[in-house]
């Protein structure tokens, strides 16, 4: 895990959370050796494919945890 500097980015996702419970997180897609270090919206972007497994696993875990709270 890496702490990032505070940024003043804009994100419309916050509006969704006014209607439904929401969770927003940032998942890094680079590699620890710096080989995959291009920015997201660039022609040289490449993804560390293990981020896909981590991201989908995290989303599944959050969904199951939320469902468990609603059942109790």
VMD Tcl script that builds the backbone (N, CA, C; Angstrom):
set m [mol new atoms 216]
animate dup $m
set s [atomselect $m all]
$s set {name element resname resid chain x y z} {
  {N N UNK 1 A 0.846 -1.160 0.000}
  {CA C UNK 1 A 0.000 0.000 0.000}
  {C C UNK 1 A 0.898 1.231 0.000}
  {N N UNK 2 A 0.427 2.263 -0.682}
  {CA C UNK 2 A 1.207 3.491 -0.791}
  {C C UNK 2 A 0.305 4.692 -0.524}
  {N N UNK 3 A 0.767 5.592 0.322}
  {CA C UNK 3 A 0.022 6.825 0.566}
  {C C UNK 3 A 0.284 7.794 -0.573}
  {N N UNK 4 A -0.762 8.437 -1.052}
  {CA C UNK 4 A -0.650 9.395 -2.142}
  {C C UNK 4 A -0.859 10.803 -1.617}
  {N N UNK 5 A -0.295 11.769 -2.320}
  {CA C UNK 5 A -0.531 13.163 -1.983}
  {C C UNK 5 A -2.000 13.497 -2.207}
  {N N UNK 6 A -2.507 14.440 -1.439}
  {CA C UNK 6 A -3.882 14.899 -1.611}
  {C C UNK 6 A -3.995 15.613 -2.953}
  {N N UNK 7 A -5.057 15.316 -3.697}
  {CA C UNK 7 A -5.282 15.950 -4.994}
  {C C UNK 7 A -6.678 16.549 -5.032}
  {N N UNK 8 A -6.853 17.527 -5.868}
  {CA C UNK 8 A -8.146 18.179 -6.029}
  {C C UNK 8 A -8.819 17.688 -7.310}
  {N N UNK 9 A -8.891 16.390 -7.474}
  {CA C UNK 9 A -9.537 15.817 -8.654}
  {C C UNK 9 A -11.056 15.915 -8.540}
  {N N UNK 10 A -11.706 15.863 -9.669}
  {CA C UNK 10 A -13.170 15.902 -9.688}
  {C C UNK 10 A -13.692 14.499 -10.003}
  {N N UNK 11 A -14.773 14.136 -9.358}
  {CA C UNK 11 A -15.334 12.813 -9.573}
  {C C UNK 11 A -16.847 12.880 -9.368}
  {N N UNK 12 A -17.597 12.501 -10.374}
  {CA C UNK 12 A -19.057 12.524 -10.300}
  {C C UNK 12 A -19.629 11.399 -9.440}
  {N N UNK 13 A -18.802 10.435 -9.089}
  {CA C UNK 13 A -19.260 9.289 -8.321}
  {C C UNK 13 A -19.919 9.713 -7.009}
  {N N UNK 14 A -19.497 10.816 -6.436}
  {CA C UNK 14 A -20.054 11.279 -5.161}
  {C C UNK 14 A -21.561 11.485 -5.239}
  {N N UNK 15 A -22.057 11.850 -6.395}
  {CA C UNK 15 A -23.496 12.043 -6.547}
  {C C UNK 15 A -24.260 10.723 -6.392}
  {N N UNK 16 A -23.672 9.636 -6.862}
  {CA C UNK 16 A -24.330 8.334 -6.700}
  {C C UNK 16 A -24.504 7.999 -5.230}
  {N N UNK 17 A -23.505 8.355 -4.417}
  {CA C UNK 17 A -23.541 7.994 -3.001}
  {C C UNK 17 A -24.600 8.777 -2.228}
  {N N UNK 18 A -25.176 9.792 -2.844}
  {CA C UNK 18 A -26.269 10.509 -2.196}
  {C C UNK 18 A -27.583 9.723 -2.322}
  {N N UNK 19 A -27.614 8.762 -3.261}
  {CA C UNK 19 A -28.817 7.967 -3.501}
  {C C UNK 19 A -28.693 6.564 -2.901}
  {N N UNK 20 A -27.513 5.974 -3.021}
  {CA C UNK 20 A -27.264 4.608 -2.556}
  {C C UNK 20 A -25.971 4.585 -1.744}
  {N N UNK 21 A -25.855 3.671 -0.785}
  {CA C UNK 21 A -24.572 3.523 -0.090}
  {C C UNK 21 A -23.479 3.225 -1.125}
  {N N UNK 22 A -22.317 3.815 -0.945}
  {CA C UNK 22 A -21.274 3.687 -1.957}
  {C C UNK 22 A -19.896 3.537 -1.319}
  {N N UNK 23 A -18.986 3.014 -2.093}
  {CA C UNK 23 A -17.589 2.879 -1.693}
  {C C UNK 23 A -16.736 3.247 -2.906}
  {N N UNK 24 A -15.788 4.124 -2.708}
  {CA C UNK 24 A -14.910 4.540 -3.800}
  {C C UNK 24 A -13.477 4.325 -3.345}
  {N N UNK 25 A -12.707 3.621 -4.138}
  {CA C UNK 25 A -11.306 3.403 -3.802}
  {C C UNK 25 A -10.469 3.492 -5.066}
  {N N UNK 26 A -9.210 3.743 -4.889}
  {CA C UNK 26 A -8.275 3.790 -6.015}
  {C C UNK 26 A -7.397 2.550 -5.953}
  {N N UNK 27 A -7.309 1.872 -7.063}
  {CA C UNK 27 A -6.510 0.653 -7.149}
  {C C UNK 27 A -5.350 0.906 -8.102}
  {N N UNK 28 A -4.140 0.812 -7.606}
  {CA C UNK 28 A -2.970 1.002 -8.453}
  {C C UNK 28 A -2.853 -0.110 -9.483}
  {N N UNK 29 A -2.384 0.231 -10.669}
  {CA C UNK 29 A -2.244 -0.763 -11.737}
  {C C UNK 29 A -0.821 -0.827 -12.281}
  {N N UNK 30 A 0.114 -0.182 -11.611}
  {CA C UNK 30 A 1.509 -0.199 -12.044}
  {C C UNK 30 A 2.226 -1.419 -11.486}
  {N N UNK 31 A 3.530 -1.446 -11.682}
  {CA C UNK 31 A 4.335 -2.546 -11.159}
  {C C UNK 31 A 5.380 -1.987 -10.207}
  {N N UNK 32 A 5.798 -2.786 -9.250}
  {CA C UNK 32 A 6.751 -2.326 -8.243}
  {C C UNK 32 A 8.116 -2.015 -8.842}
  {N N UNK 33 A 8.438 -2.580 -10.000}
  {CA C UNK 33 A 9.738 -2.297 -10.621}
  {C C UNK 33 A 9.704 -1.042 -11.504}
  {N N UNK 34 A 8.538 -0.383 -11.599}
  {CA C UNK 34 A 8.422 0.844 -12.382}
  {C C UNK 34 A 8.249 0.626 -13.867}
  {N N UNK 35 A 8.246 -0.628 -14.313}
  {CA C UNK 35 A 8.141 -0.930 -15.742}
  {C C UNK 35 A 6.794 -0.469 -16.298}
  {N N UNK 36 A 5.732 -0.596 -15.518}
  {CA C UNK 36 A 4.400 -0.191 -15.960}
  {C C UNK 36 A 4.037 1.093 -15.232}
  {N N UNK 37 A 4.648 2.205 -15.629}
  {CA C UNK 37 A 4.482 3.446 -14.885}
  {C C UNK 37 A 3.807 4.549 -15.693}
  {N N UNK 38 A 3.265 4.259 -16.851}
  {CA C UNK 38 A 2.618 5.290 -17.653}
  {C C UNK 38 A 1.289 5.688 -17.032}
  {N N UNK 39 A 0.888 6.928 -17.262}
  {CA C UNK 39 A -0.382 7.418 -16.748}
  {C C UNK 39 A -1.562 6.700 -17.383}
  {N N UNK 40 A -2.697 6.771 -16.717}
  {CA C UNK 40 A -3.897 6.046 -17.140}
  {C C UNK 40 A -4.373 6.440 -18.534}
  {N N UNK 41 A -4.494 7.702 -18.803}
  {CA C UNK 41 A -5.042 8.151 -20.087}
  {C C UNK 41 A -3.922 8.559 -21.042}
  {N N UNK 42 A -2.993 7.647 -21.269}
  {CA C UNK 42 A -1.881 7.896 -22.184}
  {C C UNK 42 A -1.781 6.746 -23.178}
  {N N UNK 43 A -1.169 6.974 -24.335}
  {CA C UNK 43 A -1.045 5.898 -25.321}
  {C C UNK 43 A -0.095 4.784 -24.884}
  {N N UNK 44 A 0.732 5.030 -23.869}
  {CA C UNK 44 A 1.686 4.014 -23.414}
  {C C UNK 44 A 1.200 3.251 -22.176}
  {N N UNK 45 A -0.057 3.502 -21.758}
  {CA C UNK 45 A -0.576 2.822 -20.571}
  {C C UNK 45 A -0.595 1.315 -20.781}
  {N N UNK 46 A -0.144 0.599 -19.788}
  {CA C UNK 46 A -0.198 -0.861 -19.766}
  {C C UNK 46 A -0.554 -1.233 -18.334}
  {N N UNK 47 A -1.287 -2.296 -18.161}
  {CA C UNK 47 A -1.767 -2.643 -16.826}
  {C C UNK 47 A -1.036 -3.857 -16.280}
  {N N UNK 48 A -0.751 -3.812 -15.008}
  {CA C UNK 48 A -0.258 -4.978 -14.312}
  {C C UNK 48 A -1.484 -5.869 -14.105}
  {N N UNK 49 A -1.585 -6.962 -14.821}
  {CA C UNK 49 A -2.805 -7.764 -14.838}
  {C C UNK 49 A -3.185 -8.344 -13.483}
  {N N UNK 50 A -2.253 -8.406 -12.539}
  {CA C UNK 50 A -2.627 -8.883 -11.197}
  {C C UNK 50 A -3.569 -7.893 -10.524}
  {N N UNK 51 A -3.570 -6.635 -10.966}
  {CA C UNK 51 A -4.499 -5.640 -10.417}
  {C C UNK 51 A -5.942 -6.009 -10.742}
  {N N UNK 52 A -6.170 -6.677 -11.864}
  {CA C UNK 52 A -7.526 -7.103 -12.219}
  {C C UNK 52 A -8.053 -8.130 -11.213}
  {N N UNK 53 A -7.200 -9.063 -10.830}
  {CA C UNK 53 A -7.598 -10.074 -9.840}
  {C C UNK 53 A -7.817 -9.434 -8.474}
  {N N UNK 54 A -6.914 -8.554 -8.089}
  {CA C UNK 54 A -7.042 -7.885 -6.792}
  {C C UNK 54 A -8.303 -7.018 -6.756}
  {N N UNK 55 A -8.544 -6.256 -7.814}
  {CA C UNK 55 A -9.702 -5.371 -7.861}
  {C C UNK 55 A -11.015 -6.121 -7.839}
  {N N UNK 56 A -11.121 -7.182 -8.632}
  {CA C UNK 56 A -12.380 -7.939 -8.649}
  {C C UNK 56 A -12.583 -8.677 -7.331}
  {N N UNK 57 A -11.495 -9.155 -6.724}
  {CA C UNK 57 A -11.604 -9.798 -5.411}
  {C C UNK 57 A -12.059 -8.823 -4.342}
  {N N UNK 58 A -11.528 -7.602 -4.378}
  {CA C UNK 58 A -11.924 -6.587 -3.410}
  {C C UNK 58 A -13.394 -6.212 -3.580}
  {N N UNK 59 A -13.842 -6.054 -4.815}
  {CA C UNK 59 A -15.254 -5.720 -5.044}
  {C C UNK 59 A -16.169 -6.848 -4.560}
  {N N UNK 60 A -15.775 -8.102 -4.797}
  {CA C UNK 60 A -16.579 -9.239 -4.325}
  {C C UNK 60 A -16.623 -9.271 -2.805}
  {N N UNK 61 A -15.482 -9.029 -2.156}
  {CA C UNK 61 A -15.426 -9.031 -0.704}
  {C C UNK 61 A -16.317 -7.933 -0.121}
  {N N UNK 62 A -16.269 -6.735 -0.697}
  {CA C UNK 62 A -17.106 -5.628 -0.221}
  {C C UNK 62 A -18.590 -5.987 -0.369}
  {N N UNK 63 A -18.964 -6.562 -1.505}
  {CA C UNK 63 A -20.369 -6.934 -1.733}
  {C C UNK 63 A -20.831 -7.979 -0.732}
  {N N UNK 64 A -20.012 -8.997 -0.510}
  {CA C UNK 64 A -20.384 -10.057 0.440}
  {C C UNK 64 A -20.459 -9.501 1.848}
  {N N UNK 65 A -19.522 -8.651 2.227}
  {CA C UNK 65 A -19.551 -8.038 3.555}
  {C C UNK 65 A -20.807 -7.192 3.728}
  {N N UNK 66 A -21.169 -6.426 2.722}
  {CA C UNK 66 A -22.365 -5.588 2.797}
  {C C UNK 66 A -23.626 -6.448 2.890}
  {N N UNK 67 A -23.698 -7.503 2.104}
  {CA C UNK 67 A -24.848 -8.393 2.174}
  {C C UNK 67 A -24.966 -9.046 3.538}
  {N N UNK 68 A -23.842 -9.399 4.130}
  {CA C UNK 68 A -23.851 -10.000 5.455}
  {C C UNK 68 A -24.404 -9.058 6.508}
  {N N UNK 69 A -24.112 -7.763 6.377}
  {CA C UNK 69 A -24.639 -6.774 7.310}
  {C C UNK 69 A -26.137 -6.619 7.162}
  {N N UNK 70 A -26.633 -6.718 5.931}
  {CA C UNK 70 A -28.063 -6.553 5.684}
  {C C UNK 70 A -28.859 -7.755 6.164}
  {N N UNK 71 A -28.235 -8.928 6.176}
  {CA C UNK 71 A -28.918 -10.155 6.604}
  {C C UNK 71 A -29.061 -10.188 8.112}
  {N N UNK 72 A -28.037 -9.699 8.845}
  {CA C UNK 72 A -28.058 -9.747 10.320}
  {C C UNK 72 A -29.177 -8.985 10.926}
}
mol reanalyze $m
mol bondsrecalc $m
mol representation Tube
mol addrep $m
